[in-house]
Structures are given as structure tokens and as C-alpha cells.
Amino acid sequence: MVIPKSQFVLLIGDSGSGKSTIVDILLKLRMPQRGALIVNGKNLNEYNLKSWRSSIGYVSQEVMLFNKSILENILDGKPEATMEEVISICKRVNAHDFIDGFPEGYDTNIGDMGGKLSGGQRQRIALARSLLRNPEILIFDEATNALDQHSEDQIIQEIKEACKGKTVLFITHRLSTMEHADIIYELSDGKVKKL
């Protein structure tokens, strides 16, 4: 499987097909049992763990937000960011308008796990937090599967627009997202197949 730089790569497969295992290997949480992961001609094992992980933005299906303000949740991605940087990123992911619509704006407390926000709003906050760090690679691990088809299509379009020039690995089990991808891989029966 080859994931070219600056491409939107879709990885599809049924539950249990190994999609999350690939993410674990990419994040260096797990080592491959066979073969190697080569990044820019170098074995991933040769990369410093901290610098490698700092080059990756990760958004999962279970968005991890905390019982604090929207701003504090976004700044978890880059604590030293300016307010101008935060607003710019939020505009890129279509989050600024709904945030600005709250009486307390960016200072709005979102409750446990972001419970005061809709699913789409939580996804946009998580995306803003990841993009604020300006990672080279973004991994979305079934990040939109809890959304309806219309909301998913809208967020994927926003992701594609916000992540131009970045390498994106978008993992899902929904075939309907195929139209958005530059490259599509399918995991099935322990094998990877390019579609």
C-alpha cells in the first residue's frame, strides 16, 4: 500500500479487517509482524517517536473533548497558538460561525465529552485542534461514521478543502465516501487491494 504525499487516500473495509491495526502501526503503537513501513525512503523505525507523532494529526470516531471551553479544547493541539490562528483554523473547518453564535463564543464550556455540541460540531472542533498543529499527515479513523450521509459528505468536503497540500488517510467502512478520494484501498481477507 502506497500513500502518496498530498493525496486524499481512502481505506475501506469491514469491521475487523485491520483498518485500526494500520493506524496503530502508523502511530507507532504497534510494530508490523512482517514487512516494513517506509516513509520518504526511510524505515519508520529510524524516526524519532516524538517527532514522528508530532507530524501526524489524528481524529477518531470517538472525539475526545474535555469539560472546558471550546478555545481550551482547540488549544490542546497547540497551546501557544494565538487567537488569530485559532479563528483562522476554525473558519477553514466551518466552525467559527457556530462558535461565534454561542453567547460566550470561544469561551463556551462544552461539557463532558463535548456533550453540549452536536456530532458535527464536535468533529469540527476536533479537526480544528488537529489542523492547528499544522501536521503533515492527517488520519481520520472512522471519524464521520456517527453522522448521517449528508453531514458526512459536508464534513469530508470541509476536510478536503482544509487539508489541501496535506497527506490524508481517511478510514471508513462506508462505500459512499469513495467519490471523495484520490486513491482507494480496500482491506479484505487480510489483503490490501487498490480499487
C-alpha positions as CSV (number, residue, x, y, z in Angstrom):
1,M,0.0,0.0,0.0
2,V,1.4,3.4,-1.0
3,I,0.1,6.6,0.4
4,P,1.5,9.4,-1.8
5,K,2.2,12.8,-0.3
6,S,-0.6,15.4,-0.5
7,Q,-3.2,12.9,-1.6
8,F,-6.6,12.0,-0.1
9,V,-6.4,8.3,0.4
10,L,-9.5,6.3,1.4
11,L,-9.1,3.0,3.3
12,I,-12.3,0.9,3.4
13,G,-13.1,-2.4,4.9
14,D,-15.5,-4.3,7.1
15,S,-15.1,-4.3,10.9
16,G,-12.2,-6.4,11.9
17,S,-10.5,-6.2,8.6
18,G,-7.4,-4.5,10.0
19,K,-8.0,-0.8,9.5
20,S,-7.3,0.2,13.1
21,T,-4.2,-2.0,13.1
22,I,-2.8,0.0,10.2
23,V,-3.5,3.2,12.2
24,D,-1.7,1.7,15.2
25,I,1.3,0.9,13.0
26,L,1.3,4.4,11.5
27,L,1.2,5.9,15.0
28,K,4.0,3.5,16.1
29,L,1.7,2.0,18.8
30,R,2.4,-1.4,17.2
31,M,5.1,-2.8,15.0
32,P,4.4,-4.7,11.8
33,Q,4.8,-8.5,12.2
34,R,6.1,-8.7,8.6
35,G,7.4,-6.2,6.2
36,A,8.2,-2.6,6.9
37,L,6.7,0.9,6.8
38,I,8.9,3.1,4.6
39,V,8.4,6.9,4.9
40,N,10.3,9.1,2.4
41,G,12.7,6.2,1.7
42,K,13.5,5.6,5.4
43,N,12.2,2.8,7.7
44,L,9.8,4.2,10.2
45,N,11.9,2.6,13.0
46,E,14.6,5.1,12.2
47,Y,12.3,8.1,13.0
48,N,12.3,9.6,16.5
49,L,8.9,8.7,18.1
50,K,8.1,12.2,19.3
51,S,9.0,14.0,16.0
52,W,7.1,11.3,14.0
53,R,3.9,11.7,16.1
54,S,4.1,15.4,16.0
55,S,3.9,15.2,12.2
56,I,0.5,13.4,12.5
57,G,-2.9,14.8,13.2
58,Y,-5.4,12.1,14.4
59,V,-9.2,12.3,14.6
60,S,-11.0,9.2,15.7
61,Q,-14.7,8.2,15.7
62,E,-14.8,8.8,19.5
63,V,-13.9,12.5,19.5
64,M,-12.0,13.2,22.8
65,L,-13.2,16.6,24.1
66,F,-12.9,17.8,27.6
67,N,-15.2,19.6,30.1
68,K,-13.8,23.1,29.4
69,S,-14.2,25.8,26.9
70,I,-14.1,25.4,23.1
71,L,-11.0,27.5,23.0
72,E,-9.2,25.4,25.6
73,N,-10.2,22.2,23.7
74,I,-8.8,23.6,20.4
75,L,-5.6,24.9,22.1
76,D,-4.8,21.4,23.3
77,G,-3.5,21.0,19.8
78,K,-1.1,23.9,20.1
79,P,-1.2,25.7,23.5
80,E,1.0,28.6,22.3
81,A,-1.3,29.5,19.3
82,T,-2.7,33.0,19.0
83,M,-6.4,33.8,18.9
84,E,-5.9,34.8,15.3
85,E,-4.6,31.4,14.4
86,V,-7.5,29.7,16.2
87,I,-10.1,31.8,14.4
88,S,-8.4,31.3,11.1
89,I,-8.4,27.5,11.5
90,C,-12.0,27.5,12.8
91,K,-13.1,29.4,9.7
92,R,-11.3,26.8,7.5
93,V,-13.3,24.0,9.0
94,N,-16.6,25.9,9.1
95,A,-16.6,26.0,12.9
96,H,-16.2,29.8,13.5
97,D,-19.8,30.8,12.8
98,F,-21.4,28.3,15.1
99,I,-18.9,29.0,17.8
100,D,-19.4,32.8,17.4
101,G,-23.2,32.1,17.7
102,F,-22.9,30.9,21.3
103,P,-23.4,33.7,23.9
104,E,-19.9,33.1,25.3
105,G,-18.3,32.3,21.9
106,Y,-15.0,30.6,22.2
107,D,-15.3,30.7,26.0
108,T,-18.4,28.4,25.9
109,N,-18.0,25.4,28.2
110,I,-18.9,22.3,26.1
111,G,-19.5,19.8,29.0
112,D,-18.2,16.3,29.4
113,M,-17.0,14.8,26.1
114,G,-18.4,17.9,24.3
115,G,-22.0,16.9,25.3
116,K,-23.4,20.3,24.7
117,L,-22.4,20.1,21.0
118,S,-23.8,18.2,18.0
119,G,-21.8,15.4,16.4
120,G,-20.8,17.6,13.5
121,Q,-19.8,20.4,15.8
122,R,-17.6,18.0,17.9
123,Q,-16.0,16.7,14.7
124,R,-15.2,20.3,13.6
125,I,-13.6,21.2,17.0
126,A,-11.5,18.0,16.8
127,L,-10.5,18.8,13.2
128,A,-9.6,22.4,14.2
129,R,-7.5,21.1,17.1
130,S,-5.6,18.7,14.8
131,L,-5.1,21.3,12.0
132,L,-3.9,23.9,14.4
133,R,-0.7,21.9,14.9
134,N,-0.2,22.0,11.1
135,P,0.7,18.3,10.8
136,E,2.0,16.9,7.5
137,I,-0.3,13.8,7.8
138,L,-3.9,13.6,8.9
139,I,-5.6,10.4,9.8
140,F,-9.3,10.2,10.2
141,D,-10.2,6.8,11.8
142,E,-14.0,6.3,11.1
143,A,-14.3,9.9,12.3
144,T,-17.6,10.6,10.5
145,N,-19.3,7.2,10.9
146,A,-21.7,8.5,13.6
147,L,-23.0,11.2,11.2
148,D,-25.8,10.9,8.6
149,Q,-24.8,10.8,5.0
150,H,-25.5,14.5,4.3
151,S,-23.4,15.6,7.3
152,E,-20.6,13.2,6.4
153,D,-20.4,14.5,2.8
154,Q,-20.3,18.0,4.1
155,I,-17.5,17.3,6.6
156,I,-15.5,15.3,4.1
157,Q,-15.7,18.3,1.7
158,E,-14.6,20.6,4.5
159,I,-11.7,18.2,5.4
160,K,-10.6,18.1,1.7
161,E,-10.6,21.9,1.5
162,A,-9.0,22.5,4.9
163,C,-6.3,19.8,4.2
164,K,-5.2,20.9,0.7
165,G,-1.5,20.0,0.4
166,K,-1.6,17.6,3.3
167,T,-1.5,13.8,3.2
168,V,-4.8,12.5,4.4
169,L,-5.7,8.9,5.3
170,F,-9.5,8.6,5.7
171,I,-10.6,5.3,7.1
172,T,-14.2,4.2,6.9
173,H,-16.5,1.2,6.2
174,R,-18.9,3.3,4.1
175,L,-18.5,2.9,0.3
176,S,-20.4,6.1,-0.2
177,T,-17.3,8.1,0.6
178,M,-15.4,6.7,-2.4
179,E,-16.2,9.7,-4.6
180,H,-14.1,12.0,-2.5
181,A,-10.8,10.0,-2.7
182,D,-7.8,10.4,-4.9
183,I,-6.8,6.8,-4.1
184,I,-8.9,3.9,-2.6
185,Y,-7.6,0.8,-0.9
186,E,-9.8,-2.0,0.4
187,L,-8.9,-4.3,3.2
188,S,-10.4,-7.8,2.9
189,D,-9.4,-11.3,3.9
190,G,-6.0,-10.0,5.3
191,K,-5.1,-8.4,2.0
192,V,-4.9,-4.8,0.7
193,K,-6.4,-4.2,-2.8
194,K,-6.2,-0.9,-4.7
195,L,-9.6,-0.1,-6.3
